[in-house]
Amino acid sequence: MENENSEPIQEFKGKNLDEALGHAEHVLKIPREKFTYEIVTEKTKLFGMRGKEIVIRAWPKKEVDTNPVSGFLDTLLPSFPLELTYEIKKKNETIYVIFDGEDKSLLLRKDGSLLLAFQHILSKVSPHKVQVDCEFYRRRKEKQLREYAQQIAHQVSETGRDEVLDLMNPYERRIVHIAVNQVPGITSESLGEGFLKRVKVFPIGKS
């Protein structure tokens, strides 16, 4: 049997999940954080007289390839008008690009517009999800957007009147939608077409 990535799938048994995972580690010869598993069955043998048995299927995770991202940046940055360096980190199926260098502060001007442009381009270059960051911009931006979105949501809750926010990119809209929907009785939707859209905040049940 093979998974969708054509990796071989094997079954492993144990008295509990930890034992089954340990068996998989031994046979696959890789630590458990480097393989994917699913529980096939979990049952009690002979009415509980001989304990439980769990069966899992496990296969190696597909290694995230950072070459399209690093290849693009290594070609671009030597001729780019800013002095920038970068570091790539991988976690699960996501590639994280952290920018540094003498001119890193310029990436954050105009509300991080240049940094977000890198985000958009690298997401097109890589087959995997890419997140870019510099000076913890994402953390600060998310905090500001959450606070702003909840302020608007509470305002709509008090007045009953819809509010339409300024144009936002997909990353910003996602944060706003999550924050707005945490306020009881209030929801949101994106308006428009294209990369930049506005977000409408309105009471649930109101057309």
C-alpha positions in Angstrom: 0.0 0.0 0.0 1.2 3.5 -0.8 0.1 7.0 0.3 -0.7 9.9 -2.0 3.0 10.8 -2.2 3.8 7.2 -3.4 5.5 6.5 0.0 5.2 2.8 1.2 2.8 2.3 4.1 3.3 -0.3 6.7 1.2 -1.4 9.7 2.5 -1.6 13.2 1.0 -3.0 16.4 1.4 -2.3 20.1 -0.3 -2.4 23.4 -0.7 1.3 23.2 0.0 4.2 20.8 3.5 4.8 22.2 4.5 1.2 21.7 3.2 1.1 18.2 5.1 4.3 17.3 8.2 2.8 18.9 7.8 -0.2 16.7 7.4 2.0 13.6 10.6 4.0 14.6 12.6 0.8 14.8 11.4 -0.6 11.4 11.4 2.7 9.5 14.7 3.7 11.2 13.6 7.3 11.6 12.3 9.3 14.6 8.5 9.6 14.9 8.5 13.3 14.1 9.7 12.4 10.6 6.9 10.0 9.7 3.1 10.4 9.4 0.8 7.9 11.0 -2.9 7.0 11.3 -4.7 4.8 13.7 -6.2 1.8 11.9 -7.9 0.1 14.9 -7.9 0.0 18.6 -9.5 -2.9 20.4 -9.5 -4.9 23.6 -8.5 -8.6 23.0 -10.4 -11.4 24.6 -12.8 -9.3 26.6 -9.9 -7.4 28.2 -8.2 -10.5 29.6 -5.1 -10.0 27.5 -5.1 -6.2 27.3 -5.5 -3.8 24.4 -4.0 -3.7 21.0 -3.6 -0.7 18.7 -2.7 -0.9 15.0 -1.3 2.1 13.1 -0.2 2.8 9.5 3.0 4.8 9.2 5.1 6.2 6.3 7.9 8.8 6.0 7.0 12.4 5.7 7.7 14.1 2.4 10.7 16.3 2.8 10.0 20.0 2.2 12.1 21.3 -0.7 13.4 24.8 -0.1 15.4 25.0 -3.3 12.8 27.1 -5.3 12.8 29.7 -2.5 16.5 29.8 -1.8 17.3 29.7 -5.6 15.0 32.6 -6.3 16.5 34.7 -3.4 20.1 33.8 -4.3 19.5 35.1 -7.8 17.6 38.2 -6.8 19.3 39.6 -3.8 22.8 40.2 -5.3 21.3 42.7 -7.7 18.6 44.0 -5.4 19.1 47.6 -4.3 18.8 46.7 -0.6 21.4 45.0 1.5 19.5 41.9 2.8 20.2 38.5 4.1 17.9 35.7 4.9 17.5 32.5 6.9 15.2 29.6 6.0 13.5 27.4 8.6 11.2 24.4 7.9 8.3 23.2 10.0 6.0 20.5 8.8 4.9 21.6 5.3 5.7 25.3 5.8 8.8 27.2 4.8 9.7 30.2 7.0 11.9 33.0 5.5 13.4 35.4 8.0 15.0 38.5 6.5 17.9 40.4 8.1 20.7 42.7 6.9 21.6 46.4 6.9 18.4 47.5 5.1 15.9 45.3 6.8 14.0 48.2 8.2 13.1 49.3 4.7 11.1 46.1 4.3 8.8 47.3 7.0 8.0 50.8 5.7 4.5 51.6 4.5 3.1 48.9 6.8 5.4 46.2 5.5 4.4 46.5 1.9 7.8 45.3 0.5 7.9 42.4 3.0 4.4 41.4 1.9 5.4 41.7 -1.7 8.2 39.1 -1.0 5.5 37.0 0.7 3.3 37.1 -2.4 6.2 36.3 -4.9 7.7 33.5 -2.9 4.3 31.9 -2.4 4.1 31.8 -6.2 7.6 30.4 -6.6 7.3 27.6 -4.0 4.9 24.6 -4.2 4.8 24.7 -0.4 3.3 27.3 2.0 5.8 30.2 2.6 5.7 32.7 5.4 8.2 35.7 5.5 9.1 37.7 8.5 11.5 40.5 9.7 11.9 42.0 13.2 8.8 40.0 14.4 6.6 42.0 12.0 4.0 39.3 11.7 3.5 39.0 15.4 3.1 42.8 15.8 0.8 43.0 12.8 -1.4 40.2 13.9 -1.8 41.8 17.4 -2.7 45.2 15.9 -5.2 43.7 13.4 -6.9 41.5 16.1 -7.4 44.5 18.3 -8.7 46.7 15.5 -11.0 44.0 14.2 -12.5 43.3 17.6 -12.9 47.0 18.2 -14.9 47.3 15.0 -16.9 44.1 15.8 -17.9 45.5 19.2 -18.9 48.8 17.6 -21.1 47.0 15.1 -22.6 45.0 18.0 -23.6 48.2 19.8 -24.9 50.2 16.8 -26.2 47.4 14.6 -24.7 49.1 11.6 -22.4 47.3 9.1 -18.8 48.5 8.7 -16.7 48.0 5.6 -12.9 48.1 6.2 -10.1 49.2 4.0 -8.5 47.0 1.3 -6.5 44.1 2.8 -4.4 41.2 1.5 -5.4 37.6 2.2 -3.1 37.3 5.2 -4.7 40.4 6.8 -8.2 39.3 6.0 -7.7 35.9 7.6 -6.7 37.5 10.9 -9.7 39.9 10.8 -12.2 37.2 10.0 -11.0 35.1 13.0 -11.0 38.0 15.4 -14.5 39.3 14.3 -16.1 35.9 14.6 -15.0 35.7 18.2 -17.4 38.5 19.1 -20.9 36.9 19.7 -23.5 37.8 17.2 -21.1 39.4 14.7 -19.6 37.9 11.5 -17.7 39.1 8.4 -17.2 38.5 4.7 -14.8 39.6 2.0 -16.0 41.9 -0.7 -14.6 42.4 -4.2 -12.3 40.5 -6.6 -8.6 40.1 -6.8 -5.7 40.0 -4.4 -6.8 43.0 -2.3 -10.4 42.9 -0.9 -12.4 44.8 1.7 -13.9 43.1 4.7 -17.5 43.7 5.7 -18.4 43.4 9.4 -22.1 42.9 10.2 -24.5 41.3 12.7 -25.3 37.6 12.1 -28.7 37.2 10.4 -28.6 40.6 8.8 -28.7 40.5 5.0 
